[in-house]
């Protein structure tokens, strides 16, 4: 697969991630991981909520990013304005993460057994 074809699926996945973040009351230009990473580190209130979400996401993406996926996403998006969202929107965010991350975790943890292109 040529690099331009590899970058297209990644760009689509990031756009879907940003859409999910927007639906859950976050900034349209930020990913869910960056939002969670930011509030996990910077939040004064609700820190345990954000840390719980961070653990779920970090586990899901561990095979491709190693530890601290959310922190890395936040660092890559440092200039972004992050929105906490209302309580209702944070419930939506939690639902998205709890439903989607186990699927991502299964796919990535199985793929890492067979293909390791990002580790070479």
C-alpha positions as CSV (number, residue, x, y, z in Angstrom):
1,X,0.0,0.0,0.0
2,X,1.4,3.4,-1.0
3,X,1.8,6.1,1.7
4,X,-1.0,8.3,0.3
5,X,-3.5,5.4,0.6
6,X,-2.3,4.7,4.1
7,X,-2.8,8.3,5.1
8,X,-6.4,8.4,3.7
9,X,-7.8,5.8,6.1
10,X,-6.1,7.5,9.0
11,X,-7.5,10.9,8.0
12,X,-11.0,9.4,7.8
13,X,-10.7,7.8,11.2
14,X,-9.5,11.0,12.8
15,X,-12.5,12.8,11.1
16,X,-14.9,10.3,12.6
17,X,-13.2,10.7,16.0
18,X,-13.6,14.5,15.8
19,X,-17.2,14.1,14.8
20,X,-17.8,11.9,17.9
21,X,-16.1,14.5,20.1
22,X,-18.3,17.3,18.6
23,X,-21.5,15.2,19.1
24,X,-20.4,14.8,22.7
25,X,-20.1,18.6,23.2
26,X,-16.4,19.0,22.5
27,X,-14.4,21.1,20.1
28,X,-14.9,20.1,16.4
29,X,-11.2,20.2,15.7
30,X,-10.1,18.0,18.7
31,X,-10.2,14.3,19.0
32,X,-11.8,12.5,21.9
33,X,-8.4,11.3,23.0
34,X,-6.9,14.8,23.0
35,X,-9.9,16.1,25.0
36,X,-9.7,13.3,27.5
37,X,-5.9,13.7,27.8
38,X,-6.2,17.5,28.4
39,X,-8.9,17.2,31.1
40,X,-7.2,14.2,32.7
41,X,-4.1,16.4,33.2
42,X,-5.6,19.8,33.7
43,X,-9.0,19.4,35.3
44,X,-9.4,20.5,38.9
45,X,-12.8,18.9,39.3
46,X,-14.0,15.6,38.0
47,X,-10.4,14.3,37.6
48,X,-11.4,10.7,38.5
49,X,-14.0,10.8,35.7
50,X,-11.4,11.9,33.1
51,X,-8.8,9.5,34.4
52,X,-11.2,6.6,34.1
53,X,-11.9,7.5,30.5
54,X,-8.2,7.9,29.9
55,X,-7.5,4.4,31.1
56,X,-10.1,2.9,28.8
57,X,-8.8,4.8,25.7
58,X,-5.1,4.2,26.6
59,X,-5.7,0.4,26.9
60,X,-7.5,0.3,23.5
61,X,-4.7,2.1,21.7
62,X,-1.8,0.6,23.6
63,X,-0.8,-1.8,20.7
64,X,-0.1,1.1,18.3
65,X,0.8,4.0,20.6
66,X,2.1,2.4,23.8
67,X,1.2,3.9,27.1
68,X,-0.4,7.4,27.4
69,X,-2.2,7.6,24.1
70,X,-4.5,10.4,25.4
71,X,-1.6,12.4,26.7
72,X,0.2,12.1,23.4
73,X,-2.9,13.1,21.5
74,X,-3.3,16.2,23.7
75,X,0.4,17.1,23.2
76,X,-0.1,16.8,19.4
77,X,-3.1,19.1,19.7
78,X,-1.7,21.5,22.3
79,X,-3.0,24.7,20.6
80,X,-6.6,23.4,20.5
81,X,-9.3,24.9,22.7
82,X,-10.9,22.1,24.7
83,X,-14.5,22.1,25.8
84,X,-15.5,20.2,28.9
85,X,-19.2,19.9,27.8
86,X,-22.3,19.8,30.0
87,X,-23.0,16.8,32.3
88,X,-25.4,15.4,29.6
89,X,-22.7,15.7,26.9
90,X,-20.1,14.0,29.2
91,X,-22.6,11.1,29.5
92,X,-22.7,10.9,25.7
93,X,-18.9,11.0,25.7
94,X,-18.8,8.1,28.2
95,X,-21.2,6.1,26.2
96,X,-19.2,6.6,23.0
97,X,-16.0,5.6,24.7
98,X,-17.5,2.6,26.5
99,X,-19.0,1.2,23.3
100,X,-16.3,2.0,20.8
101,X,-13.1,1.4,22.8
102,X,-13.6,-2.3,23.5
103,X,-14.1,-2.9,19.8
104,X,-11.0,-0.9,18.9
105,X,-9.1,-2.8,21.7
106,X,-10.0,-6.2,20.3
107,X,-9.2,-5.3,16.7
108,X,-5.8,-3.7,17.6
109,X,-4.8,-6.3,20.1
110,X,-5.6,-9.1,17.6
111,X,-3.9,-7.2,14.7
112,X,-0.7,-6.8,16.7
113,X,-0.4,-10.5,16.8
114,X,-0.3,-10.8,13.0
115,X,0.8,-7.4,11.6
116,X,3.2,-4.9,13.2
117,X,3.8,-2.2,10.6
118,X,3.9,0.6,13.1
119,X,6.6,-1.2,15.2
120,X,9.2,-1.6,12.4
